[in-house]
Amino acid sequence: MDIKHLQYFIEVSKFNSFSRAADSLFITQPTISKMIKGLETELGVTLFDRSRKQLVLTDAGKIILEQAKLIDKAFNNLEMKLDNMTGLKSGHIRIGLPPIFNAHELLRIAGMFHEQYPGITFQFEEAGSKKIEEEVANNLLDVGVIVLSTKNDQFEHFEFMEEELKLVLHPTHPLAHHDVVNLADLKDESFIVFNKEFTLNDLIINSCNEAGFTPRIISESGHLHFIEEMVLNKFGVSLLPESVCGKLSNNVISIRVANPSIKSSLAIIWAKNQYMSYAAKEWLQFTMERLSLGFRE
């Protein structure tokens, strides 16, 4: 059974005439008569009483007409929704963002996208890079912004920012007056870091190991505000991306780290060989183009 069979049946029942229905549909009367006969054969019932001067629906025809109208309406709704989706009049995009990322510019670009496609909705989820990777891989998020790790075989990625981590400490700390601090000089410090859901955690530990020591971590958190409060209360020091340091209050000091410096790369990731919605694809392309311009829009 084809949807056109039902649509032609609806049209014949509307006019109670094969010839008038054929004229309305711009097809020949034999074509529509043959199609209705085929529908009757397939369903095993007679749809019209043809013994009278004008076609009249049989009892079976009335039941099938009622259902045919519902099917036709559902089909038209389906076509409309598909048109809206492919035309980006509707859609939903799920984006993961880490709290260590200053999302101001990305949200500005998302706002530009929303102006162009107001029917598309957004879901933003804040989590560590490892959690974001997991949810993108499991199709719980369409895309995610992460601190790029070396293990990215599951994902396509677009790297858009590289920055150094800076030492964050209390203004009364003995190192606070330095312009730059060697990483090895921090071997006796107490560290407050993001928890193990964050790739930044691994980056800091590995960098400290390369500098000849294992960092003494006294606290881990998933919240930037808590880390800042711990530093303010002299629990220890932290290492945070430069862009994040700009979000902190003037009550803490941030200093360059050298020998070695610690660099982190931010990237947008999406799963390889996995379906991505029309809306998410368009947002991704839109965003990458503007990030490539360095936010000059």
N, C-alpha and C positions, 0 to 999 in steps of 0.2 A: 504494500500500500504506500502510495506517495502522498505527500501533503497536498499536492495539486489535485489529487482525486477528491479529497475532502473539500478543498476550496471550490472545485467545480460543482460538487454536490450542494454546497451551501448556496452557490449562485443559482442553480436550477430551482432549489426550494424557495429562493427569494422571489423569483419571477413566475414559478409554477409553469415553466415553459422551457423546452430545450432550445428553441430558436432564439428567444429573447436573451437567455443566458449566454448563448453562443455569440450573439451580437455584442453583449456587454464585455465578453472576454476576448473579443476579436479572434475567434476561432470558428471553424465550420460546425454546423449542427451535427453531421455524422461523427465528428471527432468527439464532441461532448457526449453524444448518445452512447458511443462505444465505451467511453471512459466510465460512465455511470453503470453500464451493463457489466463491465469488468469489476467494478466495486461491489455490485450486488452478488456476483459470482464468488468473489473472494470472501465476502461476509456471510454468504449463504442465506440471504434474506432479500425480499423485494422491498425497494425503497419507495417506489412510487406506484400508485394505482393508475394505470394507463388506460383504463376502460372508459374513463369519462372524457368530456370535451377538454377539460383542463387537468393538468397533472395534480394529483393529491397525494400527500405523504401518507404512507402506511403507518401502522403503530410502530413497527420496527424503525421506519424512516424517521419518525419523530424523536425516538430515543437516540438514534445515531446522529441526528442533526444537532441535538443538544450537546452531545459530547464533541462533535466535530467543531462546533463554535468555540468550545473551551480549548481544544487542541490548536485551532487556528489562532486564537488570541495568545496562547502561550508561545506559539511559534513566532508570531509578530513581536512579542515582548523580547524573545530571545534574540531576534535579528536586531532590534533596537539596542539591546544591551551590548551586543557584540559591536555594533556600529559606534556606540558611545565609548567602549573600551578601546577599540582600534583607533578611534578619533581622539582619544585621550580626554573625553568628556567625563569619564569616571575612572576609578582605579584607587588602589591603596598601596603605599610604599612603606616597608618596614626597615628601619635604619638603626644600626647599633652604633653608639658613640661612647668612647671611654671618658671618664671624668677628668683624666689628665689632659684632655684635648680642649683647647679654647675654641668652642664651636661657633663663635660669633660670625665668622665669615661664611662658614658652611651653611648656617641658618639664614644668612643674608641671601645666599644663592638659592636656597630652598624657597625663600620668600619670593624671589624673582620668578622661579618656576611656578609657584602657586598663582602668581598674578597672571601668568600665561595660560595655566591649566587649573582654573579654580575648582573644578569638580573632583580633583584628585586629593585624597586625604593622606596624612602622614602618621606614622607611629614611630616615635623615637624611644629607644631603650638604652639606658645608661648601664654599662657593665665593663669589666676588664677585657683586655684584648683576647685572652684565652676563651673566655665565655662567649664573646662575640664570634670568634672563629667557630666554636662548637655550634652555635645557633645558626650561623650562615650555612655550615655544612649540613645541618639537619633541616634546612629550609624553614626555620622559624624566623629568620630575618632574610631580607632580600640582599642587602649589602651591609657592610660594617666598616667603620674607621678603626684601625688598629695601629699599635706600634709594631712595625713589621718585624717578624721573626725570620729565621733562616728556613723554617719548615713551612713552606707555602705551596707544596705540590698539589694540594687539594683546590687551590684557589687561583683565580686570575687576580691581578692587583694593579693598581695605579698609584704610584708613589708621588706624593705632592709636596712633602715638606721634610727637611732634615734639620735637626737642631741639636744643640748640646745640652746636656744636663748641667745644672748649676747646684752648688752647695747652698742649702738654705739653713740658716742658724739664727740664734738669738743675738741681738745687737751687743750684748755684754760678753759674748763668747770670745775667747782669746784670739781666734782667727778672724774675727769680724772686721778688723782693720786692713786685712790683706786684699789686694786686687785680684790675686790668683792663688790657688792652693793646689799643691800636688796631691794626687789621689792617695799616695802612700802615707801622707801626713795624717790621714784620717783613720789609721789602723787602730787607734785607741778610743775612737769615738763610739757613742751609742747611736744606732741608726733607727729612724722611724721611716718605714717604707710602705708602699702599696702592697696588698696581699698577693698571694700566689696565683690569683686569677689574672694578674697583670703581667704581661711580658716584661714590663719595666723591672719587675722584681728579679727576674733571671738576668737581665742586662746589668743591673747594679752588682749583683753577687759575682757574676762572671768577670766584670771589670775589676772589682776589688781583688779577686783571686789572681788575676793577671798582674796586678800591682803588688802582689806578694802577701796578701792577708785575707782572712775571712771576716767579713763585716759582722760586728756584734749587733744583731737586730733585737731591739727591746720591744718593738711594737709594729704590728702590721694592720693596715686598715684599707677599706675600699672607698674612703671618703677624703677628699682633699682638705676639707675644712678641719677634720679631726687631726690630720697630720700637722696642719699649720698650728692648731691649738696646742698640740704636744710640743712643738718647737718653741712656741711662745712661753710655755710653762717650763722650759729648760730641761725637758726629758732627754733631748738629744738633737741630732741634726738630721737633715733629709737631703736627698738628691732628686731634683725635679726638673722637667723640661723647661727651657728658657721661656717659652710662651706661657706656661702655667705660672711661672714666677711673677709674670706681669699681672696676674690676677690676685696675688697675695697682698695683704695689707702692708702698710709702711712700718709695721711693728717687727718685721723680720728682715734679715739681710740676705741677699743672694750674691754669690761669688763664683767666678769662673773656676773650673777644675781643669788641671793639666796633667800631663805625664802619667797616664794618658788622659785625654779628654774623653768623655763618654757621649757618643752620638746616638740619637734615636731617629728612626725614619717613620713618618706617618704615611699610611696608605689606605686607600679604599679597596676592599676585597669583595669578591663575589665568587660563588662556587663554579667550578668547571663542570661542563656537561650536565648542567641542571637548568630546568625551565626557569625563565625569568619573565615576569609579567611585562606587558607593553609599557605600563606606567613606569615601572622600575628601570627598564631599558632606556626609556627616554630621559628619565631623571639622571641616570648615570652618565649618559652622553652629554647632557646639558651641563652637568656639574664638572665633568672632566675638562670640557672645553673652557669653562671659566676659571678653573683652577690652573689650567695651562697658561692662562693669561696673567696669572699672578694676582687675581682679584681686582683687575683694573676696570672691570665693568662699572 
